């Protein structure tokens, strides 16, 4: 019968072996964060090589049948048969990836995607295995293993949450907001391991009758402070708190990311290597973000007929080449001290807003923002409606100019595939309200430059909203269907999606959605049967709430 965990007396040799174990297994856990991207790179290289080889063979085959002969017709028939065969072979893979992309919904609340839960469970099992392996019945060894292995994941955790310096984003071809779900997953695992680390130590101290004695030591006090801060961050991360005030969550989150490395550095010397790695990544990201930032003047204009503000920012000539705008990309807008009202608390913050358009000839980036209850958009609304000068249009425009900072560009749109005829048979776009600031630029680019059919379904509360977007009156065509509603739940999304798919040519469809979370869930729910029928659907959802 195995002995229970407890206090064990170790010889000098056994203590050295435990120390080596506490250094080795966290290193395995740390290096394992590199295995996943390396495997993915190997897969991408293999996939690319196969495609190049297939394209080369195809060109040689077509070169041997350039005449319009019956043999050429047989070749075309064989090619179509081969394509149908490949689609049939890929269908199970597409169904699995589509199933993994579904959100888990319990009593109307979303609890993350299936792929995150599955991979997160596997990753936690792997780390737990490294925690328990070769610990025997030594509770101190187990407690330390929990803590140091959790700390070994911090560099990957910080990288997953960074906007500019994010190697994972480049490897997987994802934006930093798409990686944010994995950042949260790893954060939950680290928090759980740290809590187990602290709990085991406290239970052990109490069982040995030395709890109050240990509470007077600096190492234990720093560890308890770290646990209290961790509990505070996880409390402010709750859905109810984030909905009440996202600023509270963001402030505590950033504060913890700055404080925790310092606490860990003084808590134990064995964590300092990982702490220094985290600080290095943090400084590199800070330098890159500072280099990307643009300080410029912007004109704020309230748009009549809708609760929107148009921000027209001038990009300096030396920054235009590096400002590689793509439809759907966004920037972080921050207000600088000279133009920030003294009564507001909007300093040192920045909010993401979609860049609706960019005129490369004038260097003007047009950004649309909808005022809500947060301090940033409230300040923008105040500045947009404040007009102390009414003497002329020129002075009016000058009086509305404020000094802002722009950081970016960012967004999933920078990693989108090319919406061309070679990749897709049709592009189907869904927008909900102000989500059109993301969808409309993509629609215009496809309609003007791509040889592929496109249609857009736009759900708005008031049809007047469709007239306030810059150039919308000229750019919109018959491909845009505007649906007026007071709530997205009033729309029959099943009929809308089925009606759209029934009339589409081909089976390679790109579906993009930008709107409330419920709208995205409904559209995906009714696209699922078409995926089950064998349609190849590329899906992207840009959500806001």
Buried (B, 14 or more C-beta within 10 A) or exposed (E): EEEEBEEBEEEEEBEEEBEEBBEEBBBBBBEBBEEBBEEBEEEEEEEEEEEEEEEEEEEEEEEEBEEEEEEBEEBEEEEEEEEEEEBEEEBEEBBEEBEBEBBEEEEEEBEBBBBBBEBBEEBBEEBBEBBEEEBBEBBBBBBBBBBBBBBBBBBBBBBBBBBBBBBBBEBBBBBBBBBEBBBBBBBBBBBBBBBBBBEBBBBBBEEEEEBEEBEEEEEBEBBBBBBEBBEEBBEBBEEEBBEEBBBEBEBBBEEBBEBBBEBBBBBBEBBBBBBEBBBEBBEEBEEBBEEBBBEBEBBBBBBEEBBBBBBBBBBEEEBBEEBEBBBBBBBBBBBEEEBBEEEBEBEEBBBBBBBBBBEEEEBBBBBBBBBEEBBBBBBBBBBBEEEEEEEEEEEBEEBBBBBBBBBBBBBBBBBBEEBEEEBBBBBBBBBBBBBBBBBBBBBBBBBEEBEBBBBBBBBBBEEEBBEBBBEBEEBBEEBBEBBBBEEBEEBEBEEBBBEBBEEBEEBBBBBBBBBBBBBBBBBBBBBBEBBEEBBBBBBBBBBBE
